[in-house]
Amino acid sequence: MSEIIYMGELRTKATHLRSGEVIITDAPVDNQGKGASFSPTDLAATSLGSCMLTVMGIVAQSRNIDLGIIKVDLFKVMAASPRRISEIHVNLLFENIFDEHTKRILEQTALNCPVAKSLHPGIVQKVTFDYGIVSRT
């Protein structure tokens, strides 16, 4: 699946073995790092938003739903003692406006994505859905 190398100075290089794609992580500035790239906890939070979009895309394809453009604004809250992610705020902004039935399908799909179900139950997931917000321009 992947290979991760510690490169020194609180930086890692993760390589996806099948595709060769690379992700660099840095420790955040508030934790002795340079903050020059995603931190590992940034990736954990970002994975939640990406997973939600992916599973909604799968459901949309199978039901012939045109999702249009969707943007995710994501914010991570850190706690101390021990240092950990305490909250992830996810705001999904849709270009399209859907009927109530379709909204329910998309929202339940997102809220039950594999990453959402894999995160520790102590991590608060604050998720909002806003329709007719994003434009293609």
Phi and psi in radians as a Rosetta constraint file:
Dihedral C 1 N 2 CA 2 C 2 CIRCULARHARMONIC -2.664 0.35
Dihedral N 2 CA 2 C 2 N 3 CIRCULARHARMONIC 2.818 0.35
Dihedral C 2 N 3 CA 3 C 3 CIRCULARHARMONIC -2.226 0.35
Dihedral N 3 CA 3 C 3 N 4 CIRCULARHARMONIC 2.331 0.35
Dihedral C 3 N 4 CA 4 C 4 CIRCULARHARMONIC -2.137 0.35
Dihedral N 4 CA 4 C 4 N 5 CIRCULARHARMONIC 2.302 0.35
Dihedral C 4 N 5 CA 5 C 5 CIRCULARHARMONIC -2.107 0.35
Dihedral N 5 CA 5 C 5 N 6 CIRCULARHARMONIC 2.290 0.35
Dihedral C 5 N 6 CA 6 C 6 CIRCULARHARMONIC -1.397 0.35
Dihedral N 6 CA 6 C 6 N 7 CIRCULARHARMONIC 2.151 0.35
Dihedral C 6 N 7 CA 7 C 7 CIRCULARHARMONIC -1.770 0.35
Dihedral N 7 CA 7 C 7 N 8 CIRCULARHARMONIC 0.049 0.35
Dihedral C 7 N 8 CA 8 C 8 CIRCULARHARMONIC 1.566 0.35
Dihedral N 8 CA 8 C 8 N 9 CIRCULARHARMONIC 2.898 0.35
Dihedral C 8 N 9 CA 9 C 9 CIRCULARHARMONIC 0.919 0.35
Dihedral N 9 CA 9 C 9 N 10 CIRCULARHARMONIC 0.653 0.35
Dihedral C 9 N 10 CA 10 C 10 CIRCULARHARMONIC 1.113 0.35
Dihedral N 10 CA 10 C 10 N 11 CIRCULARHARMONIC 0.538 0.35
Dihedral C 10 N 11 CA 11 C 11 CIRCULARHARMONIC -2.079 0.35
Dihedral N 11 CA 11 C 11 N 12 CIRCULARHARMONIC 2.447 0.35
Dihedral C 11 N 12 CA 12 C 12 CIRCULARHARMONIC -2.172 0.35
Dihedral N 12 CA 12 C 12 N 13 CIRCULARHARMONIC 2.753 0.35
Dihedral C 12 N 13 CA 13 C 13 CIRCULARHARMONIC -2.213 0.35
Dihedral N 13 CA 13 C 13 N 14 CIRCULARHARMONIC 2.025 0.35
Dihedral C 13 N 14 CA 14 C 14 CIRCULARHARMONIC -1.854 0.35
Dihedral N 14 CA 14 C 14 N 15 CIRCULARHARMONIC 2.262 0.35
Dihedral C 14 N 15 CA 15 C 15 CIRCULARHARMONIC -2.034 0.35
Dihedral N 15 CA 15 C 15 N 16 CIRCULARHARMONIC 2.192 0.35
Dihedral C 15 N 16 CA 16 C 16 CIRCULARHARMONIC -1.325 0.35
Dihedral N 16 CA 16 C 16 N 17 CIRCULARHARMONIC 2.026 0.35
Dihedral C 16 N 17 CA 17 C 17 CIRCULARHARMONIC -1.146 0.35
Dihedral N 17 CA 17 C 17 N 18 CIRCULARHARMONIC -0.613 0.35
Dihedral C 17 N 18 CA 18 C 18 CIRCULARHARMONIC -1.252 0.35
Dihedral N 18 CA 18 C 18 N 19 CIRCULARHARMONIC -0.724 0.35
Dihedral C 18 N 19 CA 19 C 19 CIRCULARHARMONIC -1.791 0.35
Dihedral N 19 CA 19 C 19 N 20 CIRCULARHARMONIC -0.369 0.35
Dihedral C 19 N 20 CA 20 C 20 CIRCULARHARMONIC 1.464 0.35
Dihedral N 20 CA 20 C 20 N 21 CIRCULARHARMONIC -0.018 0.35
Dihedral C 20 N 21 CA 21 C 21 CIRCULARHARMONIC -1.084 0.35
Dihedral N 21 CA 21 C 21 N 22 CIRCULARHARMONIC 2.553 0.35
Dihedral C 21 N 22 CA 22 C 22 CIRCULARHARMONIC -2.150 0.35
Dihedral N 22 CA 22 C 22 N 23 CIRCULARHARMONIC 2.453 0.35
Dihedral C 22 N 23 CA 23 C 23 CIRCULARHARMONIC -2.170 0.35
Dihedral N 23 CA 23 C 23 N 24 CIRCULARHARMONIC 2.250 0.35
Dihedral C 23 N 24 CA 24 C 24 CIRCULARHARMONIC -1.786 0.35
Dihedral N 24 CA 24 C 24 N 25 CIRCULARHARMONIC 2.371 0.35
Dihedral C 24 N 25 CA 25 C 25 CIRCULARHARMONIC -2.079 0.35
Dihedral N 25 CA 25 C 25 N 26 CIRCULARHARMONIC 2.605 0.35
Dihedral C 25 N 26 CA 26 C 26 CIRCULARHARMONIC -2.276 0.35
Dihedral N 26 CA 26 C 26 N 27 CIRCULARHARMONIC 2.594 0.35
Dihedral C 26 N 27 CA 27 C 27 CIRCULARHARMONIC -1.150 0.35
Dihedral N 27 CA 27 C 27 N 28 CIRCULARHARMONIC 2.541 0.35
Dihedral C 27 N 28 CA 28 C 28 CIRCULARHARMONIC -1.242 0.35
Dihedral N 28 CA 28 C 28 N 29 CIRCULARHARMONIC 2.788 0.35
Dihedral C 28 N 29 CA 29 C 29 CIRCULARHARMONIC -1.010 0.35
Dihedral N 29 CA 29 C 29 N 30 CIRCULARHARMONIC -0.660 0.35
Dihedral C 29 N 30 CA 30 C 30 CIRCULARHARMONIC -1.350 0.35
Dihedral N 30 CA 30 C 30 N 31 CIRCULARHARMONIC 0.055 0.35
Dihedral C 30 N 31 CA 31 C 31 CIRCULARHARMONIC -2.364 0.35
Dihedral N 31 CA 31 C 31 N 32 CIRCULARHARMONIC 0.810 0.35
Dihedral C 31 N 32 CA 32 C 32 CIRCULARHARMONIC 1.291 0.35
Dihedral N 32 CA 32 C 32 N 33 CIRCULARHARMONIC 0.160 0.35
Dihedral C 32 N 33 CA 33 C 33 CIRCULARHARMONIC -1.823 0.35
Dihedral N 33 CA 33 C 33 N 34 CIRCULARHARMONIC -3.087 0.35
Dihedral C 33 N 34 CA 34 C 34 CIRCULARHARMONIC -1.573 0.35
Dihedral N 34 CA 34 C 34 N 35 CIRCULARHARMONIC -0.395 0.35
Dihedral C 34 N 35 CA 35 C 35 CIRCULARHARMONIC 1.105 0.35
Dihedral N 35 CA 35 C 35 N 36 CIRCULARHARMONIC 0.518 0.35
Dihedral C 35 N 36 CA 36 C 36 CIRCULARHARMONIC -1.496 0.35
Dihedral N 36 CA 36 C 36 N 37 CIRCULARHARMONIC -0.086 0.35
Dihedral C 36 N 37 CA 37 C 37 CIRCULARHARMONIC -2.689 0.35
Dihedral N 37 CA 37 C 37 N 38 CIRCULARHARMONIC -3.119 0.35
Dihedral C 37 N 38 CA 38 C 38 CIRCULARHARMONIC -0.981 0.35
Dihedral N 38 CA 38 C 38 N 39 CIRCULARHARMONIC 2.481 0.35
Dihedral C 38 N 39 CA 39 C 39 CIRCULARHARMONIC -1.540 0.35
Dihedral N 39 CA 39 C 39 N 40 CIRCULARHARMONIC 2.875 0.35
Dihedral C 39 N 40 CA 40 C 40 CIRCULARHARMONIC -0.997 0.35
Dihedral N 40 CA 40 C 40 N 41 CIRCULARHARMONIC -0.664 0.35
Dihedral C 40 N 41 CA 41 C 41 CIRCULARHARMONIC -1.264 0.35
Dihedral N 41 CA 41 C 41 N 42 CIRCULARHARMONIC -0.524 0.35
Dihedral C 41 N 42 CA 42 C 42 CIRCULARHARMONIC -1.049 0.35
Dihedral N 42 CA 42 C 42 N 43 CIRCULARHARMONIC -0.754 0.35
Dihedral C 42 N 43 CA 43 C 43 CIRCULARHARMONIC -1.126 0.35
Dihedral N 43 CA 43 C 43 N 44 CIRCULARHARMONIC -0.662 0.35
Dihedral C 43 N 44 CA 44 C 44 CIRCULARHARMONIC -1.071 0.35
Dihedral N 44 CA 44 C 44 N 45 CIRCULARHARMONIC -0.796 0.35
Dihedral C 44 N 45 CA 45 C 45 CIRCULARHARMONIC -1.178 0.35
Dihedral N 45 CA 45 C 45 N 46 CIRCULARHARMONIC -0.752 0.35
Dihedral C 45 N 46 CA 46 C 46 CIRCULARHARMONIC -1.101 0.35
Dihedral N 46 CA 46 C 46 N 47 CIRCULARHARMONIC -0.602 0.35
Dihedral C 46 N 47 CA 47 C 47 CIRCULARHARMONIC -1.050 0.35
Dihedral N 47 CA 47 C 47 N 48 CIRCULARHARMONIC -0.597 0.35
Dihedral C 47 N 48 CA 48 C 48 CIRCULARHARMONIC -1.085 0.35
Dihedral N 48 CA 48 C 48 N 49 CIRCULARHARMONIC -0.874 0.35
Dihedral C 48 N 49 CA 49 C 49 CIRCULARHARMONIC -1.102 0.35
Dihedral N 49 CA 49 C 49 N 50 CIRCULARHARMONIC -0.744 0.35
Dihedral C 49 N 50 CA 50 C 50 CIRCULARHARMONIC -1.106 0.35
Dihedral N 50 CA 50 C 50 N 51 CIRCULARHARMONIC -0.697 0.35
Dihedral C 50 N 51 CA 51 C 51 CIRCULARHARMONIC -1.132 0.35
Dihedral N 51 CA 51 C 51 N 52 CIRCULARHARMONIC -0.747 0.35
Dihedral C 51 N 52 CA 52 C 52 CIRCULARHARMONIC -1.021 0.35
Dihedral N 52 CA 52 C 52 N 53 CIRCULARHARMONIC -0.801 0.35
Dihedral C 52 N 53 CA 53 C 53 CIRCULARHARMONIC -1.103 0.35
Dihedral N 53 CA 53 C 53 N 54 CIRCULARHARMONIC -0.725 0.35
Dihedral C 53 N 54 CA 54 C 54 CIRCULARHARMONIC -1.100 0.35
Dihedral N 54 CA 54 C 54 N 55 CIRCULARHARMONIC -0.851 0.35
Dihedral C 54 N 55 CA 55 C 55 CIRCULARHARMONIC -1.232 0.35
Dihedral N 55 CA 55 C 55 N 56 CIRCULARHARMONIC -0.576 0.35
Dihedral C 55 N 56 CA 56 C 56 CIRCULARHARMONIC -1.130 0.35
Dihedral N 56 CA 56 C 56 N 57 CIRCULARHARMONIC -0.669 0.35
Dihedral C 56 N 57 CA 57 C 57 CIRCULARHARMONIC -1.080 0.35
Dihedral N 57 CA 57 C 57 N 58 CIRCULARHARMONIC -0.705 0.35
Dihedral C 57 N 58 CA 58 C 58 CIRCULARHARMONIC -1.103 0.35
Dihedral N 58 CA 58 C 58 N 59 CIRCULARHARMONIC -0.825 0.35
Dihedral C 58 N 59 CA 59 C 59 CIRCULARHARMONIC -1.128 0.35
Dihedral N 59 CA 59 C 59 N 60 CIRCULARHARMONIC -0.735 0.35
Dihedral C 59 N 60 CA 60 C 60 CIRCULARHARMONIC -1.071 0.35
Dihedral N 60 CA 60 C 60 N 61 CIRCULARHARMONIC -0.770 0.35
Dihedral C 60 N 61 CA 61 C 61 CIRCULARHARMONIC -1.029 0.35
Dihedral N 61 CA 61 C 61 N 62 CIRCULARHARMONIC -0.775 0.35
Dihedral C 61 N 62 CA 62 C 62 CIRCULARHARMONIC -1.225 0.35
Dihedral N 62 CA 62 C 62 N 63 CIRCULARHARMONIC -0.343 0.35
Dihedral C 62 N 63 CA 63 C 63 CIRCULARHARMONIC -1.984 0.35
Dihedral N 63 CA 63 C 63 N 64 CIRCULARHARMONIC 0.184 0.35
Dihedral C 63 N 64 CA 64 C 64 CIRCULARHARMONIC 0.968 0.35
Dihedral N 64 CA 64 C 64 N 65 CIRCULARHARMONIC 0.758 0.35
Dihedral C 64 N 65 CA 65 C 65 CIRCULARHARMONIC -1.721 0.35
Dihedral N 65 CA 65 C 65 N 66 CIRCULARHARMONIC 2.219 0.35
Dihedral C 65 N 66 CA 66 C 66 CIRCULARHARMONIC -1.495 0.35
Dihedral N 66 CA 66 C 66 N 67 CIRCULARHARMONIC 1.851 0.35
Dihedral C 66 N 67 CA 67 C 67 CIRCULARHARMONIC -1.273 0.35
Dihedral N 67 CA 67 C 67 N 68 CIRCULARHARMONIC -0.440 0.35
Dihedral C 67 N 68 CA 68 C 68 CIRCULARHARMONIC 1.143 0.35
Dihedral N 68 CA 68 C 68 N 69 CIRCULARHARMONIC -2.700 0.35
Dihedral C 68 N 69 CA 69 C 69 CIRCULARHARMONIC -1.482 0.35
Dihedral N 69 CA 69 C 69 N 70 CIRCULARHARMONIC 2.371 0.35
Dihedral C 69 N 70 CA 70 C 70 CIRCULARHARMONIC -2.249 0.35
Dihedral N 70 CA 70 C 70 N 71 CIRCULARHARMONIC 2.286 0.35
Dihedral C 70 N 71 CA 71 C 71 CIRCULARHARMONIC -2.012 0.35
Dihedral N 71 CA 71 C 71 N 72 CIRCULARHARMONIC 2.457 0.35
Dihedral C 71 N 72 CA 72 C 72 CIRCULARHARMONIC -1.999 0.35
Dihedral N 72 CA 72 C 72 N 73 CIRCULARHARMONIC 2.112 0.35
Dihedral C 72 N 73 CA 73 C 73 CIRCULARHARMONIC -1.693 0.35
Dihedral N 73 CA 73 C 73 N 74 CIRCULARHARMONIC 2.189 0.35
Dihedral C 73 N 74 CA 74 C 74 CIRCULARHARMONIC -2.243 0.35
Dihedral N 74 CA 74 C 74 N 75 CIRCULARHARMONIC 2.435 0.35
Dihedral C 74 N 75 CA 75 C 75 CIRCULARHARMONIC -2.412 0.35
Dihedral N 75 CA 75 C 75 N 76 CIRCULARHARMONIC 2.336 0.35
Dihedral C 75 N 76 CA 76 C 76 CIRCULARHARMONIC -1.937 0.35
Dihedral N 76 CA 76 C 76 N 77 CIRCULARHARMONIC 2.368 0.35
Dihedral C 76 N 77 CA 77 C 77 CIRCULARHARMONIC -1.949 0.35
Dihedral N 77 CA 77 C 77 N 78 CIRCULARHARMONIC 2.229 0.35
Dihedral C 77 N 78 CA 78 C 78 CIRCULARHARMONIC -1.749 0.35
Dihedral N 78 CA 78 C 78 N 79 CIRCULARHARMONIC 2.575 0.35
Dihedral C 78 N 79 CA 79 C 79 CIRCULARHARMONIC -2.067 0.35
Dihedral N 79 CA 79 C 79 N 80 CIRCULARHARMONIC 2.879 0.35
Dihedral C 79 N 80 CA 80 C 80 CIRCULARHARMONIC -1.992 0.35
Dihedral N 80 CA 80 C 80 N 81 CIRCULARHARMONIC 2.872 0.35
Dihedral C 80 N 81 CA 81 C 81 CIRCULARHARMONIC 0.959 0.35
Dihedral N 81 CA 81 C 81 N 82 CIRCULARHARMONIC 1.183 0.35
Dihedral C 81 N 82 CA 82 C 82 CIRCULARHARMONIC -1.476 0.35
Dihedral N 82 CA 82 C 82 N 83 CIRCULARHARMONIC 2.755 0.35
Dihedral C 82 N 83 CA 83 C 83 CIRCULARHARMONIC -1.148 0.35
Dihedral N 83 CA 83 C 83 N 84 CIRCULARHARMONIC 2.216 0.35
Dihedral C 83 N 84 CA 84 C 84 CIRCULARHARMONIC -2.881 0.35
Dihedral N 84 CA 84 C 84 N 85 CIRCULARHARMONIC 2.900 0.35
Dihedral C 84 N 85 CA 85 C 85 CIRCULARHARMONIC -1.333 0.35
Dihedral N 85 CA 85 C 85 N 86 CIRCULARHARMONIC 2.182 0.35
Dihedral C 85 N 86 CA 86 C 86 CIRCULARHARMONIC -1.804 0.35
Dihedral N 86 CA 86 C 86 N 87 CIRCULARHARMONIC -0.534 0.35
Dihedral C 86 N 87 CA 87 C 87 CIRCULARHARMONIC -2.547 0.35
Dihedral N 87 CA 87 C 87 N 88 CIRCULARHARMONIC 2.571 0.35
Dihedral C 87 N 88 CA 88 C 88 CIRCULARHARMONIC -2.240 0.35
Dihedral N 88 CA 88 C 88 N 89 CIRCULARHARMONIC 2.115 0.35
Dihedral C 88 N 89 CA 89 C 89 CIRCULARHARMONIC -1.755 0.35
Dihedral N 89 CA 89 C 89 N 90 CIRCULARHARMONIC 2.165 0.35
Dihedral C 89 N 90 CA 90 C 90 CIRCULARHARMONIC -2.167 0.35
Dihedral N 90 CA 90 C 90 N 91 CIRCULARHARMONIC 2.085 0.35
Dihedral C 90 N 91 CA 91 C 91 CIRCULARHARMONIC -2.030 0.35
Dihedral N 91 CA 91 C 91 N 92 CIRCULARHARMONIC 1.973 0.35
Dihedral C 91 N 92 CA 92 C 92 CIRCULARHARMONIC -1.630 0.35
Dihedral N 92 CA 92 C 92 N 93 CIRCULARHARMONIC 2.130 0.35
Dihedral C 92 N 93 CA 93 C 93 CIRCULARHARMONIC -1.954 0.35
Dihedral N 93 CA 93 C 93 N 94 CIRCULARHARMONIC 2.023 0.35
Dihedral C 93 N 94 CA 94 C 94 CIRCULARHARMONIC -1.765 0.35
Dihedral N 94 CA 94 C 94 N 95 CIRCULARHARMONIC 2.484 0.35
Dihedral C 94 N 95 CA 95 C 95 CIRCULARHARMONIC -1.241 0.35
Dihedral N 95 CA 95 C 95 N 96 CIRCULARHARMONIC -0.776 0.35
Dihedral C 95 N 96 CA 96 C 96 CIRCULARHARMONIC -1.504 0.35
Dihedral N 96 CA 96 C 96 N 97 CIRCULARHARMONIC 2.746 0.35
Dihedral C 96 N 97 CA 97 C 97 CIRCULARHARMONIC -1.929 0.35
Dihedral N 97 CA 97 C 97 N 98 CIRCULARHARMONIC 2.297 0.35
Dihedral C 97 N 98 CA 98 C 98 CIRCULARHARMONIC -2.053 0.35
Dihedral N 98 CA 98 C 98 N 99 CIRCULARHARMONIC 2.798 0.35
Dihedral C 98 N 99 CA 99 C 99 CIRCULARHARMONIC -1.222 0.35
Dihedral N 99 CA 99 C 99 N 100 CIRCULARHARMONIC 2.893 0.35
Dihedral C 99 N 100 CA 100 C 100 CIRCULARHARMONIC -1.058 0.35
Dihedral N 100 CA 100 C 100 N 101 CIRCULARHARMONIC -0.661 0.35
Dihedral C 100 N 101 CA 101 C 101 CIRCULARHARMONIC -1.086 0.35
Dihedral N 101 CA 101 C 101 N 102 CIRCULARHARMONIC -0.813 0.35
Dihedral C 101 N 102 CA 102 C 102 CIRCULARHARMONIC -1.148 0.35
Dihedral N 102 CA 102 C 102 N 103 CIRCULARHARMONIC -0.727 0.35
Dihedral C 102 N 103 CA 103 C 103 CIRCULARHARMONIC -0.990 0.35
Dihedral N 103 CA 103 C 103 N 104 CIRCULARHARMONIC -0.796 0.35
Dihedral C 103 N 104 CA 104 C 104 CIRCULARHARMONIC -1.039 0.35
Dihedral N 104 CA 104 C 104 N 105 CIRCULARHARMONIC -0.772 0.35
Dihedral C 104 N 105 CA 105 C 105 CIRCULARHARMONIC -1.067 0.35
Dihedral N 105 CA 105 C 105 N 106 CIRCULARHARMONIC -0.864 0.35
Dihedral C 105 N 106 CA 106 C 106 CIRCULARHARMONIC -1.131 0.35
Dihedral N 106 CA 106 C 106 N 107 CIRCULARHARMONIC -0.759 0.35
Dihedral C 106 N 107 CA 107 C 107 CIRCULARHARMONIC -1.164 0.35
Dihedral N 107 CA 107 C 107 N 108 CIRCULARHARMONIC -0.775 0.35
Dihedral C 107 N 108 CA 108 C 108 CIRCULARHARMONIC -1.142 0.35
Dihedral N 108 CA 108 C 108 N 109 CIRCULARHARMONIC -0.631 0.35
Dihedral C 108 N 109 CA 109 C 109 CIRCULARHARMONIC -1.088 0.35
Dihedral N 109 CA 109 C 109 N 110 CIRCULARHARMONIC -0.851 0.35
Dihedral C 109 N 110 CA 110 C 110 CIRCULARHARMONIC -1.075 0.35
Dihedral N 110 CA 110 C 110 N 111 CIRCULARHARMONIC -0.828 0.35
Dihedral C 110 N 111 CA 111 C 111 CIRCULARHARMONIC -1.150 0.35
Dihedral N 111 CA 111 C 111 N 112 CIRCULARHARMONIC -0.338 0.35
Dihedral C 111 N 112 CA 112 C 112 CIRCULARHARMONIC -1.936 0.35
Dihedral N 112 CA 112 C 112 N 113 CIRCULARHARMONIC 0.388 0.35
Dihedral C 112 N 113 CA 113 C 113 CIRCULARHARMONIC -1.149 0.35
Dihedral N 113 CA 113 C 113 N 114 CIRCULARHARMONIC 2.768 0.35
Dihedral C 113 N 114 CA 114 C 114 CIRCULARHARMONIC -0.999 0.35
Dihedral N 114 CA 114 C 114 N 115 CIRCULARHARMONIC -0.659 0.35
Dihedral C 114 N 115 CA 115 C 115 CIRCULARHARMONIC -1.192 0.35
Dihedral N 115 CA 115 C 115 N 116 CIRCULARHARMONIC -0.744 0.35
Dihedral C 115 N 116 CA 116 C 116 CIRCULARHARMONIC -1.009 0.35
Dihedral N 116 CA 116 C 116 N 117 CIRCULARHARMONIC -0.682 0.35
Dihedral C 116 N 117 CA 117 C 117 CIRCULARHARMONIC -1.406 0.35
Dihedral N 117 CA 117 C 117 N 118 CIRCULARHARMONIC -0.233 0.35
Dihedral C 117 N 118 CA 118 C 118 CIRCULARHARMONIC -1.653 0.35
Dihedral N 118 CA 118 C 118 N 119 CIRCULARHARMONIC -0.381 0.35
Dihedral C 118 N 119 CA 119 C 119 CIRCULARHARMONIC -1.180 0.35
Dihedral N 119 CA 119 C 119 N 120 CIRCULARHARMONIC 2.608 0.35
Dihedral C 119 N 120 CA 120 C 120 CIRCULARHARMONIC -0.984 0.35
Dihedral N 120 CA 120 C 120 N 121 CIRCULARHARMONIC 2.386 0.35
Dihedral C 120 N 121 CA 121 C 121 CIRCULARHARMONIC -1.082 0.35
Dihedral N 121 CA 121 C 121 N 122 CIRCULARHARMONIC -0.287 0.35
Dihedral C 121 N 122 CA 122 C 122 CIRCULARHARMONIC -1.347 0.35
Dihedral N 122 CA 122 C 122 N 123 CIRCULARHARMONIC -0.177 0.35
Dihedral C 122 N 123 CA 123 C 123 CIRCULARHARMONIC -1.518 0.35
Dihedral N 123 CA 123 C 123 N 124 CIRCULARHARMONIC 2.042 0.35
Dihedral C 123 N 124 CA 124 C 124 CIRCULARHARMONIC -1.298 0.35
Dihedral N 124 CA 124 C 124 N 125 CIRCULARHARMONIC 2.221 0.35
Dihedral C 124 N 125 CA 125 C 125 CIRCULARHARMONIC -1.901 0.35
Dihedral N 125 CA 125 C 125 N 126 CIRCULARHARMONIC 1.853 0.35
Dihedral C 125 N 126 CA 126 C 126 CIRCULARHARMONIC -1.745 0.35
Dihedral N 126 CA 126 C 126 N 127 CIRCULARHARMONIC 1.883 0.35
Dihedral C 126 N 127 CA 127 C 127 CIRCULARHARMONIC -2.081 0.35
Dihedral N 127 CA 127 C 127 N 128 CIRCULARHARMONIC 2.282 0.35
Dihedral C 127 N 128 CA 128 C 128 CIRCULARHARMONIC -2.199 0.35
Dihedral N 128 CA 128 C 128 N 129 CIRCULARHARMONIC 2.673 0.35
Dihedral C 128 N 129 CA 129 C 129 CIRCULARHARMONIC -2.199 0.35
Dihedral N 129 CA 129 C 129 N 130 CIRCULARHARMONIC 2.143 0.35
Dihedral C 129 N 130 CA 130 C 130 CIRCULARHARMONIC -2.140 0.35
Dihedral N 130 CA 130 C 130 N 131 CIRCULARHARMONIC 2.179 0.35
Dihedral C 130 N 131 CA 131 C 131 CIRCULARHARMONIC -1.857 0.35
Dihedral N 131 CA 131 C 131 N 132 CIRCULARHARMONIC 2.581 0.35
Dihedral C 131 N 132 CA 132 C 132 CIRCULARHARMONIC 1.243 0.35
Dihedral N 132 CA 132 C 132 N 133 CIRCULARHARMONIC 0.489 0.35
Dihedral C 132 N 133 CA 133 C 133 CIRCULARHARMONIC -1.791 0.35
Dihedral N 133 CA 133 C 133 N 134 CIRCULARHARMONIC -0.833 0.35
Dihedral C 133 N 134 CA 134 C 134 CIRCULARHARMONIC -1.476 0.35
Dihedral N 134 CA 134 C 134 N 135 CIRCULARHARMONIC 2.471 0.35
Dihedral C 134 N 135 CA 135 C 135 CIRCULARHARMONIC -2.082 0.35
Dihedral N 135 CA 135 C 135 N 136 CIRCULARHARMONIC 2.815 0.35
Dihedral C 135 N 136 CA 136 C 136 CIRCULARHARMONIC -1.346 0.35
Dihedral N 136 CA 136 C 136 N 137 CIRCULARHARMONIC -0.181 0.35
